[in-house]
Amino acid sequence: MSYIIQRSVNIRASADKVWRIIQDPRRRSEWDMRVKACHQTSPGDLVAGSTFAMVYDLFGFDAPMHMQYISWQPFTHSAVRSTSAGLLQGSLAGTWNFRPEADGSTTWTTKINLKSDAKRFPRLIEKALGRYTDYLTRRSQERLKTLIESE
């Protein structure tokens, strides 16, 4: 089992502008309410295989995660995966899709798959984390939309 979140938002900006801001680890905490800190841990430009470290704010607690891009298709699609121990104890996979619209805007869709490997109450943990993550995802998309459209 796992908890799946999927949300879309339309942003009045080109796909390349949306992509560049979203994919910049230094800007992640500006718009992503789940993230306290983010930095690339692999050398060079971001590509499939690149890694980065993030610190999530999980109910007021720091939850470090190490992520890896498993897909990198500039301006259209990216995907990450991560496994973690400790409080999160499970796996996370996510995709970002960018669809240019006829009016010059971009529809950004995020899909997140959370899976708990906890020995006790894994479904309850998935549900609690999933609902919280869904709420923060929606709020983060609103923040990103405001940030990009105001630049």
Backbone bond lengths (Angstrom), bond angles and torsions (degrees), N, CA, C in turn:
res aa  C-N    CA-C-N  psi(-1)  N-CA   C-N-CA  omega(-1)  CA-C   N-CA-C  phi
1 M - - - 1.455 - - 1.529 109.04 -
2 S 1.294 114.81 161.00 1.458 120.98 173.63 1.519 107.90 -161.83
3 Y 1.303 115.58 169.24 1.459 122.33 178.59 1.524 107.15 -109.97
4 I 1.322 116.97 124.98 1.461 121.43 -176.33 1.521 109.84 -113.36
5 I 1.315 114.98 133.32 1.458 123.31 177.68 1.517 107.19 -119.94
6 Q 1.318 117.14 133.89 1.461 120.45 173.48 1.518 108.03 -140.13
7 R 1.341 115.36 125.38 1.468 121.53 -179.64 1.521 109.53 -141.36
8 S 1.336 114.98 146.70 1.466 121.40 177.04 1.523 109.38 -127.49
9 V 1.328 114.48 152.69 1.455 121.66 174.58 1.523 107.66 -145.39
10 N 1.334 115.53 143.50 1.457 120.39 176.32 1.522 108.13 -98.65
11 I 1.336 116.41 129.62 1.462 122.87 -177.36 1.516 108.54 -120.42
12 R 1.322 115.97 128.72 1.470 120.18 -179.78 1.534 109.63 -77.28
13 A 1.335 114.70 76.59 1.468 122.70 177.98 1.518 107.40 -167.30
14 S 1.320 115.41 159.67 1.464 120.14 179.63 1.533 110.70 -69.10
15 A 1.330 115.70 157.41 1.466 121.24 179.72 1.525 111.09 -60.35
16 D 1.343 117.73 -37.24 1.466 118.40 -179.27 1.527 111.06 -67.79
17 K 1.336 118.75 -36.50 1.470 120.47 177.84 1.533 110.64 -67.55
18 V 1.332 116.64 -44.80 1.464 120.41 178.76 1.524 109.32 -61.06
19 W 1.331 116.57 -46.67 1.469 121.86 179.97 1.526 110.87 -57.10
20 R 1.326 117.26 -50.00 1.474 120.85 -175.00 1.529 112.13 -61.11
21 I 1.305 117.79 -38.67 1.463 119.90 -179.80 1.526 110.83 -74.54
22 I 1.319 116.78 -45.14 1.469 120.31 -179.87 1.526 111.65 -61.88
23 Q 1.317 117.50 -41.13 1.465 120.97 -173.32 1.537 113.28 -84.35
24 D 1.309 118.82 -0.68 1.468 121.66 179.35 1.531 108.82 -85.57
25 P 1.354 118.05 106.51 1.462 120.08 -177.39 1.535 113.14 -57.40
26 R 1.319 116.68 -30.87 1.468 119.62 -178.59 1.526 111.61 -68.21
27 R 1.323 117.64 -20.55 1.470 121.40 -177.72 1.527 112.84 -102.10
28 R 1.304 117.44 -2.79 1.468 120.91 -172.51 1.530 112.83 -58.07
29 S 1.316 117.35 -44.23 1.468 118.92 -177.60 1.531 112.73 -73.54
30 E 1.341 118.02 -10.65 1.468 120.80 175.18 1.519 111.76 -66.19
31 W 1.317 116.37 -34.74 1.453 119.55 -174.36 1.517 114.57 -121.48
32 D 1.331 118.14 -25.71 1.462 121.22 -175.57 1.522 109.87 -90.39
33 M 1.316 116.67 106.53 1.459 122.37 -175.76 1.525 112.91 -66.89
34 R 1.307 117.38 -14.28 1.464 120.61 178.96 1.524 111.77 -82.36
35 V 1.339 116.64 -19.83 1.461 121.41 -167.45 1.529 112.00 -106.91
36 K 1.340 115.23 125.40 1.463 120.73 175.19 1.527 111.10 -89.91
37 A 1.334 116.43 -34.21 1.467 121.13 -178.86 1.520 108.85 -154.82
38 C 1.344 115.04 150.59 1.461 120.29 179.72 1.525 108.43 -153.86
39 H 1.328 116.72 133.62 1.462 119.80 173.75 1.530 110.07 -152.82
40 Q 1.316 113.56 148.70 1.460 120.88 178.97 1.519 108.88 -72.04
41 T 1.334 116.89 138.21 1.467 121.08 -179.91 1.525 112.87 -111.92
42 S 1.304 117.29 -8.46 1.471 120.80 177.21 1.524 108.65 -103.27
43 P 1.335 117.41 152.00 1.471 119.76 -179.77 1.533 111.94 -75.41
44 G 1.318 115.44 158.85 1.458 121.02 172.99 1.512 113.95 84.70
45 D 1.321 113.86 -169.91 1.461 121.22 178.88 1.522 110.06 -71.33
46 L 1.329 115.64 156.88 1.459 120.00 175.10 1.533 109.60 -70.40
47 V 1.324 115.37 130.38 1.463 124.20 178.06 1.526 107.19 -150.86
48 A 1.329 117.20 174.55 1.462 119.61 172.44 1.523 108.06 -56.90
49 G 1.310 117.04 131.49 1.465 122.15 -176.80 1.519 113.17 100.68
50 S 1.330 118.16 -19.52 1.470 121.05 178.47 1.525 109.77 -63.09
51 T 1.328 114.77 149.99 1.460 120.42 -179.66 1.523 110.27 -121.85
52 F 1.316 114.11 155.12 1.458 120.17 175.11 1.520 109.28 -151.57
53 A 1.306 115.16 156.31 1.460 122.23 179.82 1.518 108.57 -111.54
54 M 1.316 115.40 138.76 1.459 120.52 177.50 1.516 108.78 -132.30
55 V 1.315 114.40 151.22 1.454 120.47 170.39 1.521 105.88 -115.17
56 Y 1.322 115.22 113.08 1.459 121.52 176.50 1.519 109.36 -85.98
57 D 1.313 115.12 148.44 1.458 121.35 171.20 1.520 105.98 -95.09
58 L 1.302 116.45 107.47 1.452 121.63 -176.51 1.521 108.88 -112.67
59 F 1.314 115.48 98.01 1.467 121.81 -178.29 1.531 111.52 54.81
60 G 1.328 117.10 37.18 1.462 121.95 179.18 1.521 114.45 89.22
61 F 1.312 118.28 -2.07 1.464 122.22 178.95 1.520 109.57 -108.03
62 D 1.346 116.39 145.71 1.459 121.08 175.19 1.524 109.40 -74.54
63 A 1.321 115.31 129.60 1.463 121.45 178.12 1.526 108.10 -127.15
64 P 1.353 117.55 93.01 1.467 119.89 -179.58 1.525 111.55 -70.15
65 M 1.327 114.50 141.27 1.459 120.76 178.09 1.520 109.02 -138.58
66 H 1.300 116.02 142.62 1.459 122.41 174.32 1.522 107.17 -110.03
67 M 1.314 115.41 122.98 1.456 121.56 -173.79 1.530 110.03 -114.91
68 Q 1.321 114.87 155.95 1.462 121.05 174.91 1.523 109.27 -136.46
69 Y 1.335 115.24 133.81 1.465 119.44 173.66 1.521 108.55 -72.41
70 I 1.317 116.23 125.99 1.465 120.02 176.11 1.528 110.69 -105.77
71 S 1.328 116.37 -11.14 1.460 121.82 174.25 1.518 107.92 -146.20
72 W 1.321 116.35 139.61 1.464 122.10 -178.90 1.518 108.03 -147.03
73 Q 1.313 116.51 98.25 1.461 122.50 179.67 1.527 107.00 -125.53
74 P 1.341 116.90 89.38 1.468 121.26 -171.53 1.522 114.37 -46.21
75 F 1.318 112.82 134.73 1.461 126.16 176.25 1.524 114.08 72.48
76 T 1.357 118.75 -1.74 1.464 119.36 179.39 1.526 114.37 -127.66
77 H 1.349 118.19 -41.33 1.468 119.51 -171.61 1.527 111.14 -160.32
78 S 1.329 114.81 141.24 1.463 120.60 167.88 1.522 107.86 -145.13
79 A 1.335 115.77 157.53 1.458 121.12 179.22 1.515 109.03 -146.10
80 V 1.339 115.34 146.02 1.463 121.72 179.35 1.519 109.65 -131.40
81 R 1.331 113.90 162.43 1.463 119.81 171.27 1.522 107.89 -145.01
82 S 1.326 113.43 156.84 1.450 120.12 -179.31 1.518 108.81 -157.68
83 T 1.304 115.49 151.00 1.456 120.97 167.86 1.514 106.83 -125.81
84 S 1.308 116.37 152.15 1.456 118.91 -178.13 1.515 110.21 -145.71
85 A 1.312 113.74 158.44 1.455 121.41 175.60 1.527 106.90 -112.30
86 G 1.286 116.18 -169.72 1.454 119.58 176.09 1.511 112.13 70.37
87 L 1.315 115.52 -138.73 1.454 122.01 -173.78 1.525 112.87 -59.12
88 L 1.329 118.04 -40.65 1.462 120.26 -178.13 1.523 112.24 -79.48
89 Q 1.306 118.03 -37.55 1.461 125.46 176.02 1.525 112.90 33.34
90 G 1.304 114.88 74.49 1.455 118.37 179.93 1.504 111.30 173.67
91 S 1.324 115.49 -151.88 1.447 119.63 -179.16 1.518 109.90 -133.18
92 L 1.299 113.59 157.75 1.449 121.44 178.42 1.517 107.25 -138.46
93 A 1.305 116.01 135.24 1.460 121.43 173.43 1.516 106.46 -134.49
94 G 1.311 115.29 144.54 1.449 118.10 -179.62 1.511 111.94 -150.03
95 T 1.332 115.60 151.46 1.458 121.23 175.08 1.521 109.34 -128.39
96 W 1.311 115.37 149.29 1.458 123.24 172.72 1.525 106.88 -124.31
97 N 1.309 116.18 126.04 1.457 121.62 177.01 1.523 109.36 -120.29
98 F 1.318 115.90 138.67 1.457 123.25 -176.51 1.523 108.46 -121.85
99 R 1.337 116.12 116.62 1.467 120.09 -178.34 1.526 109.31 -115.48
100 P 1.338 117.76 112.85 1.468 120.18 176.00 1.527 109.62 -66.81
101 E 1.317 115.87 138.10 1.465 121.72 178.97 1.529 109.61 -104.56
102 A 1.319 117.01 160.76 1.465 122.49 -177.74 1.526 112.49 -60.58
103 D 1.331 117.63 -28.87 1.469 120.89 -178.57 1.531 113.26 -84.39
104 G 1.340 117.77 5.27 1.466 121.65 179.51 1.516 113.60 92.43
105 S 1.323 117.48 -5.45 1.462 120.56 177.70 1.529 109.51 -84.27
106 T 1.319 115.60 176.42 1.460 121.94 179.89 1.518 109.47 -131.69
107 T 1.312 116.79 133.78 1.460 120.78 171.20 1.516 107.08 -96.89
108 W 1.336 114.33 119.84 1.463 121.11 178.71 1.522 107.70 -104.89
109 T 1.327 115.57 123.53 1.461 121.49 178.09 1.522 108.95 -116.12
110 T 1.316 115.16 129.73 1.455 120.45 175.45 1.517 108.74 -114.95
111 K 1.321 115.69 139.04 1.463 121.69 176.55 1.519 106.90 -130.16
112 I 1.319 115.26 128.03 1.464 121.48 -177.32 1.522 108.56 -124.62
113 N 1.322 115.91 136.09 1.455 122.41 177.87 1.528 107.28 -121.17
114 L 1.333 116.54 112.40 1.469 122.20 178.99 1.526 109.13 -104.78
115 K 1.330 116.26 132.49 1.461 120.14 177.93 1.518 108.90 -134.19
116 S 1.306 116.20 124.28 1.464 120.98 178.14 1.520 110.10 -91.81
117 D 1.329 115.42 136.14 1.458 121.51 174.24 1.526 110.94 -109.86
118 A 1.338 115.64 17.39 1.460 120.30 -179.56 1.524 110.01 -61.04
119 K 1.312 116.29 145.34 1.455 120.73 179.82 1.530 111.41 -72.75
120 R 1.328 116.12 -29.60 1.462 120.74 -179.09 1.521 109.96 -117.04
121 F 1.292 115.87 130.29 1.465 123.89 173.34 1.533 114.64 57.10
122 P 1.323 119.01 45.62 1.471 119.21 -177.96 1.531 113.11 -60.41
123 R 1.338 117.78 -39.71 1.479 120.11 -178.74 1.525 111.02 -66.18
124 L 1.319 116.44 -39.45 1.460 120.91 178.24 1.527 110.51 -64.42
125 I 1.322 116.42 -41.27 1.467 120.94 177.75 1.524 110.14 -64.09
126 E 1.337 117.05 -45.63 1.471 120.16 178.10 1.524 111.15 -58.22
127 K 1.314 116.06 -43.84 1.462 120.12 -178.04 1.527 111.20 -65.48
128 A 1.327 117.33 -45.21 1.465 120.76 -179.81 1.525 111.16 -65.48
129 L 1.329 116.44 -48.59 1.468 120.32 178.28 1.520 111.05 -64.95
130 G 1.323 116.30 -38.97 1.456 120.77 -179.43 1.519 112.38 -63.09
131 R 1.303 117.00 -47.35 1.467 120.30 179.88 1.519 111.13 -63.63
132 Y 1.319 116.26 -43.51 1.467 121.37 179.30 1.536 109.74 -63.70
133 T 1.315 116.68 -45.27 1.459 121.21 -179.97 1.523 110.75 -65.65
134 D 1.315 117.49 -38.33 1.465 121.00 177.83 1.534 110.50 -61.68
135 Y 1.312 116.46 -46.39 1.469 121.15 177.86 1.531 110.84 -58.64
136 L 1.334 116.67 -48.41 1.468 120.43 -178.73 1.527 111.59 -68.49
137 T 1.325 117.40 -31.61 1.462 120.83 177.36 1.522 110.22 -64.34
138 R 1.321 116.48 -46.39 1.472 120.45 178.67 1.523 110.97 -60.53
139 R 1.318 116.76 -45.75 1.469 120.90 179.08 1.523 111.45 -65.03
140 S 1.327 117.44 -37.60 1.461 121.77 179.37 1.523 110.86 -67.07
141 Q 1.318 117.33 -39.34 1.461 119.94 177.21 1.534 110.59 -63.28
142 E 1.319 116.82 -39.49 1.466 120.03 177.15 1.525 110.82 -63.50
143 R 1.337 116.63 -42.16 1.471 120.84 178.72 1.519 111.49 -63.89
144 L 1.342 115.83 -42.27 1.467 118.98 179.68 1.522 110.78 -63.77
145 K 1.317 116.33 -43.51 1.464 121.45 178.44 1.540 110.10 -57.13
146 T 1.313 117.09 -48.39 1.466 121.68 179.38 1.526 111.03 -62.37
147 L 1.340 117.13 -44.33 1.459 121.80 -179.66 1.526 111.25 -60.51
148 I 1.329 116.96 -51.08 1.463 120.48 -176.28 1.524 111.08 -67.51
149 E 1.309 117.22 -43.25 1.469 119.36 -177.01 1.521 112.53 -71.05
150 S 1.337 117.58 -16.97 1.476 119.81 178.17 1.528 112.01 -92.60
151 E 1.328 118.19 -10.78 1.481 120.49 -179.59 1.518 111.32 -83.72
